[in-house]
Amino acid sequence: MPDSVLRVVHDGATARVTLTRPEVRNAFNAELIAALRSTFERLGTDASVRAIVLDGEGKTFCGGADVNWMRGSLALSEAENVADAEGMSQMYRTIDRCPKPTIASIHGGALGGGAGLAAVCDIVLSTPETIYGFTETKLGILPAVISPFVLAKIGVSHARALFLTGERFSAERARAIGLVHEVHEPAELAARLRAILTECATAGPSAVAAAKSLVHAVRAASYDESQSLTARAIAKQRTSAEGQEGLHAFLEHRPAAWHA
């Protein structure tokens, strides 16, 4: 993967994906969008990867859309704009549905599409000074592509307040509405990230993937649908090789085979 937009570094069972466009606040352009999608598709199927960390190089995690990329969109037809937006939506969905735990480590700012990245990661850690915002309406456009993921994360009430004003807000407010899970000083954030990765290494890989899929399926189902769905999901996992090993390990008071 070219370092001009993205860098992937493997450290044991962890893959760290770093946005590498600090000169433009790691803003999105077509190349970065395509690189994120292909990277998460690849890492999602890599059996050696147990967790993925997403962060940004420089002073800002992700400042949203690149100015030059937005300038180019002025010349696109409505149909071309639809295709462009659908490509970006697929990038977010790929991260959202990645079967590996995804942990965002956010600093500086996460604005517009950058806040969308926070919405699609499983665990989001932030430094206290980080500024968030769904700022699209300030430009006369909409947070449309990120809206399904943001609504799932923070709910309708907070989305209505923040989408309509386009206001920027603090890390603490982001934590209060559920966009961010924890806020730590930089040194503490690094330690907390290591602790989370340690926890990930002790969970069954196929169970983690199934649990993440279950969250999406149950949220979209009625109770009657979810009753059958959840019963079949737990039965399948209990009778799988990993489920059998995990239960035997628990009963025998030993670490399961997948523990790192």
N, C-alpha and C positions, 0 to 999 in steps of 0.2 A: 504494500500500500504506500503510495507516495507521501513523504513527509510534508509536502506542500499543503495538504489539506487535513491529513489524518496520520496518526502514528499508532501502531499496535505493538505492545511489548508484553511478552509472556513471562510471568514470574511463577514458576511452579504451575499450579492449577488455576491461577488468576490471569486473565487477559485485561490489560489496561489500554483502553481506547482513548486517545488524547486528540482533541481538536487542535490543529497546528496552523491557525491563521491569526496569530496574535496582532498582526499589523492592522487587521480590520475587526478586532474584537471577536475573532472566531465566528464571524458571520457566515450565514448560509449562502452558497451559490450552487449551481447545478452539479458541479464536481463533488462538493462536500456531501450533498444530499445523496448522490449515487454511491459515494464511498461508504457512508454510514449504513445504507441499506445492505450493500453487498458484504460489508464487514460483519454486521450482526447476523446475517443469514449464514455466513461461514462459521462464525464462532458458535452459533446455536446448534450446529451439527458436529462440532468438534468434541469428541468424547474426552479429550484431555483437559478441557476447560470446565471448571466447576463454578466460576463466577466471573462477571465482567464489570470492570470499573470504568465509568465514563467521566472524563474531566477535560479541562481546557488549558492550553498553554497561555502564559502571559497574565495580564491583569484582569481579564474578564472571561468567564466561562463561555458564554455565547450571547452576543448582542442582537440576535435576530437575523434579519435578511441583509445581505450585502447591498450597499447602495448601487453599485454598478449592475448587479443582477436585477434589482428593482427597476433601474433605469431602462434596462433591456426589455422588461415586461411591458413598458409603455407602447412598444411597437408590435406587440403580439395581438392577434385577433382574440375574440372571446373564446373560440374553440381551442386555440393554442394555449390560452390561459387556463382552460379547464384541464388540458393534458398536463400542463406544468404543475398545477395544484394536486392533481391525482398522483403524480410521481412523488411529491412531497408527502402526501398522505400515506402512501405505501411505505415510505421510509419510517414514519412514526409507528405504523402498525407492525412493521417488522421488529422494531425495538420492543414495542408493547407486548408482542406475542413471543418474543425470544424465550426458549425453554430454560435458559440459564438465569440465575439471579442477576439482576442488573442494579448496580449501585452508582448513583450520581454523586460526585464530590464537587460541589459548586462554590465558586468564589467570585467576588467582584460584581457580576451582573448576569442575570438570566432574563432577557427581555424578548417579547414576542415569541418567535419560534424557539428561542432558548428556554423560555418558560415551558414551552411545549415538551422539550426534552425532559424537564423535571417531571412532567405529568406522566410520561410513559416509562419511567424507571421504577423499579420495585421499591427501592430504598433510596431516600434522598437526604444527604448530609450537606449542611451549609455553614459557611462562616458568618459571623454576626453582621458584617458590613455589607453583605451581598444585597443588591437591589433587584427586585422582581417586578414584572409588569406585563400585562397583556395590552401592549401599547398601540395596537394596529389602528384603532379608531382615531388616534392622534394624527394619523397619516391619511385619514379618509377611507381606510380600507377595513377589513374585518379579520378577526381571529378565527376564521372559518375552518381551515384545515385542522387546526389543533383542538377545535371545540369538542369533538366526541371524547377525546382523551382527557381534556381538562375537566369537562363536566363529570366524567366518571371519577375523577380524583377529588374535586373540591365541591361538587354539587351545584345545583341550579342557583341557589341564593347568592353564593359568593361570586359565581360566574356573572350573574346579572349586574352586580355592583361593580365588578372590576372590568368586565368587557365594555360596559357603556361609558365609563369615565376614562378608561385607558390609563388610569393613574399608576404610578410606581409605588411599590410598597416594600416594607422591610422584611428581613428574614424571619423575624418573630411573627409578623402577620402571616407570612407564608406558612410557617409552622402551625399557627393557630387554625388555619383553614384547611390544612392537610396536604398542601402542595409539597411541603418539606416535612421530614420526620424529626430531624434533630438539628440543633444549631450549636456549633462548637467553635472555640478559638482554633486557629490553624494547627497548632501543635496537638491539641486535644482531638481534633478531627482526624488527624492521621492515625492516632492510637485507636480511636473508635472504629475507623475503617478496618484496621487490622483485626480488631475483635470480631467484627461482623464477618470478615472473610474466614476467620477461624470457625465461627458457627456454621457457615456455609459448607465447610469441609467435613463437618460431622453429620450432615443430612444426606439421605440417600439420593443420588442423582436422578433416578427415574421418578422417585417420589416427589422431588422438587418440581420437575417438569410437569408431572400430573397435577400437583397442587396448584401450580400457576394456571394451567389450563382449566382446572375446576373453578377457580375464581371467576374467570371470564364466562364460563358456561352457566354457572349458577346465577350470576348477576343478570344474564339475559333470559333466564327461564322463569316460568311461573312456579309456584310451590309444587303443584302436581307434577310438572315436568322435572323439577329438581329432585323430587323424592326418588324417582326411578334413576335419574342421572347419578345422584350421589351414591345410591346403593350399589349400582354397577361399578362405579369408580373405586369404591373402597374394596369391593369383592375382588376386582381385577388386581389391585395393588397387593392385597393380603396374600393372594395365591401366586404372585410373581416371585421369581427367584430373589429379588431384592427384598420384598416384603417378608418372605420366609426367613431370610438371613437376619433381617432387622429384629424380628420377633424372637428368634432363637437367641440372638446376641443379648437382647434385653433379659430374657429369662435365665440365661447362663452367666449374667453379670460380666460381660466382656464387650470390648469395642466391636462394632460391626465392621465387616470387611472393607467398606469404602472409606473409613476414617483416614484422613490424611496424616 
